[in-house]
Amino acid sequence: MGSGLQQRIVGALVLGALGLIVLPIIFDFADPLKIDRESKLPAAPEIAPLEVNKAQRPEGATTLTETDSLFNIAESKPVTDDSEKFYGLDENDLPRAWVLQAGSFEERGKAEGLMQQLRKSGFKAFIKSAVIDSKTFYRVYVGPKADRRRAIAEKAKIDSNFATDAIVLQYVP
């Protein structure tokens, strides 16, 4: 074996030994995702359960009088307003919906013009035709809305932006 080859082998061994000693000192090869499992929290305190007595009616309490029946929770009932239902199902168990009639025109072109203006403003508009006294009218509708209150709020926007007097109607598909 030549002296040059011996020097190379010895040099490689020396560099390897230095690498094994110096590299762990310079670089930390510990797992960076290692979880510290030692808890620094104190132990949970011992809590004894308490017994809570049920509330009882005090002795000498009077019963309800006629005026107190207004405040009797046992006899109270929810208020229902059936005069004008805003949402829900109708008498045929179909979802109740509302539309706005923004305009009614004899010429289809005018109806389509209003419909396009409404659509450009972000409203969902469509046209339906209706025959009245052998004349065809083209009605522009916006909607439908599931809640009548939202349809009324949208009516105010349409009336102010397009100078119309929209009508809130129940939607019949």
Secondary structure, DSSP 8 states (H G I E B T S, - for coil): --HHHHHHHHHHHHHHHHHHHHHHHHS--S-TT-------S-----------------TT-----TGGGGG-GGG-------SS--SSB-TTS-B--EEEEEEEESSHHHHHHHHHHHHHTT--EEEEEEEETTEEEEEEEEEEESSHHHHHHHHHHHHHHHT---EEEE---
